[in-house]
Amino acid sequence: MSDLSSETDRSVPGRGGSDGPVRDRDAGARSGYAAFADELVARARVVDLLALCVPPIALAAVFALPRATRRSLAFAYTDPTLLSAFTAHYVHLGADHLLGNLAGYGLLAGVGYALAVLGGRRRLFFTAFVTYLAALPFALSALNLAVPRNAIGFGFSGVNMALAGLLSILWYCYAREQFAPGASVAALPAVFFALVGWIALLALPVSTEGVGIAGLSVGVAGPLLALLYAASSEVRLPRPLRAHAKSVAARPGYGDLLAVGAVIAVGYPVVGFPSDPAGGGSVVNLYVHLLGFCLGFIAPFALLAAGVFDE
């Protein structure tokens, strides 16, 4: 949310000039990716994919409205309305802002959905998905009023950050389902603390004065709290780390999705929390982004820990 103010393959022949072992490994990898793709297609549902298309269509439709109309739908902090509290999160005044949020949504929702269906958490995903689209905008707008200012707020990025919070939960559930069935959801708060520490390092300047000290402190405290929580909760991997790594590497497609999910979970905050939030005539609302991420993580985790989504 913003505030306006061809390579050549080479193989080494074995004895007798045979490259059979290399070809066998390549064939096995192709077979593994095919099995992964087959399972993903089998578990995906047409109605799910249609539901995932609703937000981009809505965002594009709102952007097609006259600029004056779009601006009237933005959330004015000095004159808030119930309607604008919701509509502001679907409003974009610039094409660059819209395209950036559409790209972020496609990445977070697409990978999140793949993690959900292969991790057995489709119901968790769509419960959170519908809640973020329908109810979260009101919560974010209301909490925005805690920081009085003469400005307007608009953009889908607060909802995107909620999807980023959900993604880290789905990633853990997928890793647990596919590679570590004995792992417990009790480890998830450690993931949250580590990511919040990472966000603090990105969003707050790191220095020895004022706010910089706060950024450094939270950035260090986050991973430290994650380690302390893991230790106090006796969170343990059911197998040695090396065995997990071999298991991931031995499953083409499944291991790749695990890696992609981890990269997005760690990398997307770099986009959502730029070191210089001012630019292009608007200011990135880091407060709303943090709220979106925290609410997007905490609410699904609470339901998951309470056993609401247990089959």
C-alpha positions as CSV (number, residue, x, y, z in Angstrom):
1,M,0.0,0.0,0.0
2,S,1.3,3.5,-0.8
3,D,0.6,6.9,0.6
4,L,0.5,9.8,-1.9
5,S,2.3,12.9,-0.6
6,S,21.5,-22.9,-26.4
7,E,24.0,-24.5,-24.2
8,T,25.9,-27.6,-25.2
9,D,25.7,-30.6,-22.8
10,R,28.9,-32.5,-22.2
11,S,29.5,-35.8,-20.6
12,V,32.6,-37.7,-19.7
13,P,32.5,-41.1,-21.3
14,G,33.2,-44.1,-19.1
15,R,35.4,-47.0,-19.9
16,G,34.6,-48.4,-23.4
17,G,33.2,-44.9,-24.4
18,S,29.8,-45.5,-22.7
19,D,27.9,-42.5,-21.1
20,G,25.1,-44.7,-19.9
21,P,25.2,-43.6,-16.2
22,V,24.9,-40.0,-17.1
23,R,22.0,-40.7,-19.4
24,D,20.3,-42.8,-16.7
25,R,20.6,-39.9,-14.3
26,D,19.1,-37.4,-16.8
27,A,16.3,-39.8,-17.6
28,G,15.6,-40.3,-13.9
29,A,15.5,-36.5,-13.4
30,R,13.1,-36.1,-16.3
31,S,10.9,-38.8,-14.9
32,G,10.9,-37.2,-11.5
33,Y,9.8,-33.8,-12.9
34,A,7.1,-35.5,-14.9
35,A,5.8,-37.2,-11.7
36,F,5.8,-33.9,-9.9
37,A,3.9,-32.2,-12.7
38,D,1.4,-35.0,-12.9
39,E,0.6,-34.9,-9.2
40,L,0.3,-31.1,-9.2
41,V,-2.1,-31.1,-12.2
42,A,-4.1,-34.0,-10.6
43,R,-4.5,-32.1,-7.4
44,A,-5.3,-28.7,-8.9
45,R,-8.9,-27.8,-9.5
46,V,-10.4,-25.6,-12.2
47,V,-12.6,-23.8,-9.6
48,D,-9.5,-23.0,-7.6
49,L,-7.7,-21.5,-10.6
50,L,-10.7,-19.5,-11.4
51,A,-10.9,-18.2,-7.8
52,L,-7.2,-17.2,-8.1
53,C,-8.0,-15.1,-11.2
54,V,-10.6,-13.0,-9.4
55,P,-8.2,-10.5,-7.7
56,P,-6.2,-9.6,-10.8
57,I,-9.5,-9.1,-12.8
58,A,-10.9,-6.9,-10.0
59,L,-7.7,-4.8,-9.8
60,A,-7.6,-4.4,-13.6
61,A,-11.3,-3.4,-13.7
62,V,-10.9,-0.8,-11.0
63,F,-7.8,0.6,-12.8
64,A,-10.0,1.1,-15.9
65,L,-12.1,3.6,-14.0
66,P,-11.4,7.3,-14.5
67,R,-8.5,8.6,-12.3
68,A,-10.8,10.9,-10.4
69,T,-13.1,8.0,-9.5
70,R,-10.1,5.9,-8.4
71,R,-8.8,8.7,-6.2
72,S,-12.2,9.1,-4.6
73,L,-12.1,5.4,-3.7
74,A,-8.7,5.7,-1.9
75,F,-8.6,5.9,1.9
76,A,-8.3,9.5,3.2
77,Y,-6.9,9.4,6.7
78,T,-8.5,12.7,7.6
79,D,-11.9,11.8,6.2
80,P,-12.3,8.0,6.4
81,T,-15.3,6.1,5.2
82,L,-16.4,2.4,5.5
83,L,-16.5,2.1,1.7
84,S,-13.0,3.6,1.1
85,A,-11.6,1.4,3.9
86,F,-12.3,-1.5,1.6
87,T,-12.0,-0.1,-1.9
88,A,-8.6,1.6,-1.2
89,H,-6.8,-1.8,-1.3
90,Y,-8.0,-2.4,-4.8
91,V,-7.1,1.0,-6.1
92,H,-4.0,2.0,-8.0
93,L,-3.3,5.4,-9.5
94,G,-0.3,4.4,-11.6
95,A,0.3,1.5,-14.0
96,D,3.7,0.7,-12.5
97,H,2.2,0.3,-9.0
98,L,-0.6,-1.9,-10.4
99,L,1.8,-4.1,-12.4
100,G,4.2,-4.5,-9.5
101,N,1.3,-5.7,-7.2
102,L,-0.1,-8.0,-9.9
103,A,3.4,-9.6,-10.3
104,G,3.7,-10.0,-6.6
105,Y,0.3,-11.5,-6.3
106,G,0.9,-13.9,-9.1
107,L,4.1,-15.1,-7.4
108,L,2.8,-15.4,-3.9
109,A,-0.6,-16.8,-4.8
110,G,0.7,-19.2,-7.5
111,V,3.5,-20.7,-5.4
112,G,1.4,-20.6,-2.3
113,Y,-1.4,-22.6,-4.0
114,A,1.1,-25.2,-5.3
115,L,2.6,-25.6,-1.8
116,A,-1.0,-25.8,-0.3
117,V,-2.3,-28.5,-2.7
118,L,0.9,-30.7,-2.4
119,G,1.1,-30.1,1.3
120,G,-2.5,-31.1,2.0
121,R,-3.5,-27.5,3.1
122,R,-6.0,-26.4,0.4
123,R,-8.7,-25.6,2.9
124,L,-6.2,-23.5,5.0
125,F,-5.1,-21.6,1.9
126,F,-8.6,-20.7,0.6
127,T,-9.9,-19.9,4.1
128,A,-7.1,-17.4,4.5
129,F,-7.4,-16.3,0.8
130,V,-11.0,-15.3,1.1
131,T,-10.5,-13.6,4.5
132,Y,-7.6,-11.5,3.2
133,L,-9.7,-10.3,0.2
134,A,-12.9,-9.6,2.1
135,A,-12.0,-8.7,5.7
136,L,-8.4,-7.8,5.9
137,P,-8.8,-4.4,4.0
138,F,-11.1,-3.1,6.8
139,A,-8.6,-4.2,9.5
140,L,-5.6,-2.6,7.8
141,S,-7.5,0.6,7.1
142,A,-8.7,0.8,10.7
143,L,-5.3,0.2,12.1
144,N,-3.9,2.8,9.8
145,L,-5.8,5.5,11.7
146,A,-3.5,4.9,14.6
147,V,-0.9,7.0,12.7
148,P,-2.6,10.3,12.0
149,R,-1.5,12.1,8.8
150,N,-2.9,14.2,6.0
151,A,-2.6,11.7,3.1
152,I,-4.5,9.0,1.2
153,G,-3.7,5.3,1.2
154,F,-4.2,2.9,-1.7
155,G,-2.9,-0.3,-3.2
156,F,-3.0,-4.1,-2.9
157,S,0.4,-4.5,-1.3
158,G,-1.0,-4.9,2.2
159,V,-3.0,-7.9,1.0
160,N,0.1,-9.2,-0.8
161,M,2.1,-9.0,2.4
162,A,-0.6,-11.1,4.1
163,L,-0.1,-13.7,1.4
164,A,3.6,-13.5,2.1
165,G,2.9,-14.3,5.7
166,L,0.7,-17.2,4.7
167,L,3.3,-18.5,2.3
168,S,5.8,-19.2,5.0
169,I,3.2,-21.3,6.8
170,L,2.3,-23.2,3.6
171,W,6.0,-23.7,2.9
172,Y,6.5,-25.3,6.3
173,C,3.4,-27.5,5.9
174,Y,4.6,-28.6,2.5
175,A,8.1,-29.4,3.8
176,R,6.6,-31.4,6.7
177,E,4.2,-33.3,4.4
178,Q,6.7,-34.2,1.7
179,F,10.0,-34.5,3.6
180,A,9.6,-34.5,7.4
181,P,6.2,-36.0,8.5
182,G,7.4,-36.1,12.1
183,A,8.0,-32.4,12.4
184,S,5.6,-30.3,14.5
185,V,3.8,-27.1,13.8
186,A,5.2,-25.9,17.1
187,A,8.3,-24.8,15.1
188,L,6.3,-22.2,13.1
189,P,6.7,-19.3,15.6
190,A,10.5,-19.6,15.2
191,V,10.0,-19.0,11.5
192,F,7.9,-15.9,12.3
193,F,10.5,-14.5,14.7
194,A,13.3,-15.0,12.1
195,L,11.3,-13.3,9.3
196,V,10.3,-10.4,11.5
197,G,14.0,-9.9,12.3
198,W,14.8,-10.0,8.6
199,I,12.1,-7.4,7.9
200,A,13.5,-5.1,10.6
201,L,16.9,-5.2,9.1
202,L,15.4,-4.3,5.7
203,A,12.9,-1.6,6.8
204,L,14.9,0.2,9.5
205,P,18.3,1.9,9.0
206,V,21.1,0.1,10.7
207,S,23.4,2.4,12.7
208,T,24.5,3.3,16.2
209,E,22.0,6.1,16.6
210,G,18.2,6.4,17.2
211,V,16.1,4.4,14.9
212,G,19.2,2.6,13.6
213,I,19.7,1.1,17.0
214,A,16.1,-0.1,17.0
215,G,16.5,-1.7,13.5
216,L,19.7,-3.5,14.5
217,S,18.2,-4.6,17.8
218,V,15.1,-6.1,16.3
219,G,17.1,-7.6,13.4
220,V,19.3,-9.4,15.9
221,A,16.5,-10.2,18.3
222,G,14.4,-11.9,15.7
223,P,16.8,-14.8,14.9
224,L,17.8,-15.0,18.5
225,L,14.2,-15.4,19.6
226,A,13.7,-18.0,16.9
227,L,16.6,-20.0,18.2
228,L,15.5,-19.6,21.9
229,Y,11.9,-20.7,21.0
230,A,13.1,-23.7,19.1
231,A,15.3,-24.7,22.0
232,S,12.7,-24.1,24.7
233,S,10.0,-25.9,22.7
234,E,12.3,-28.8,22.0
235,V,11.8,-28.5,18.3
236,R,13.7,-31.3,16.6
237,L,14.1,-32.6,13.1
238,P,13.1,-36.3,13.0
239,R,16.2,-37.0,10.8
240,P,19.7,-35.5,10.6
241,L,20.0,-32.4,8.4
242,R,22.1,-34.2,5.9
243,A,19.5,-36.9,5.4
244,H,16.9,-34.2,4.8
245,A,19.1,-32.6,2.2
246,K,19.6,-35.9,0.4
247,S,15.9,-36.5,0.5
248,V,15.1,-33.1,-1.1
249,A,17.8,-33.5,-3.8
250,A,16.5,-37.0,-4.7
251,R,13.0,-35.7,-5.6
252,P,13.1,-33.5,-8.6
253,G,10.3,-31.0,-8.7
254,Y,9.3,-31.4,-5.1
255,G,12.7,-30.3,-3.9
256,D,12.7,-27.4,-6.5
257,L,9.3,-26.2,-5.2
258,L,10.7,-26.3,-1.6
259,A,13.7,-24.1,-2.7
260,V,11.5,-21.7,-4.7
261,G,9.2,-21.3,-1.7
262,A,12.1,-20.5,0.6
263,V,13.5,-18.0,-1.8
264,I,10.2,-16.2,-2.1
265,A,9.5,-16.2,1.7
266,V,12.9,-14.6,2.3
267,G,13.1,-12.5,-0.9
268,Y,9.7,-10.9,-1.1
269,P,10.2,-8.7,2.0
270,V,13.0,-7.1,0.1
271,V,10.3,-5.8,-2.3
272,G,7.8,-5.0,0.4
273,F,10.2,-3.2,2.7
274,P,12.6,-1.0,0.6
275,S,15.3,0.8,2.4
276,D,14.1,4.1,0.8
277,P,10.3,4.0,0.9
278,A,9.8,7.4,-0.7
279,G,9.8,7.8,-4.5
280,G,7.6,8.5,-7.5
281,G,5.4,11.0,-5.7
282,S,4.3,8.5,-3.1
283,V,5.5,6.8,0.1
284,V,5.5,3.0,0.6
285,N,3.4,2.4,3.7
286,L,5.8,0.1,5.7
287,Y,3.4,0.1,8.6
288,V,0.6,-1.4,6.6
289,H,3.0,-3.9,5.0
290,L,4.2,-5.1,8.5
291,L,0.6,-5.3,9.7
292,G,-0.4,-7.3,6.6
293,F,2.5,-9.7,7.1
294,C,1.9,-10.2,10.8
295,L,-1.8,-10.7,10.5
296,G,-1.3,-12.9,7.5
297,F,0.9,-15.2,9.5
298,I,-0.6,-15.1,13.0
299,A,-4.2,-15.7,12.2
300,P,-3.7,-18.9,10.1
301,F,-1.1,-20.2,12.6
302,A,-3.5,-19.8,15.5
303,L,-6.1,-21.8,13.7
304,L,-3.6,-24.4,12.5
305,A,-2.2,-24.8,16.1
306,A,-5.8,-25.1,17.4
307,G,-6.4,-28.1,15.1
308,V,-9.1,-26.3,13.1
309,F,-7.7,-27.6,9.8
310,D,-6.8,-31.1,10.9
311,E,-8.3,-33.7,8.7
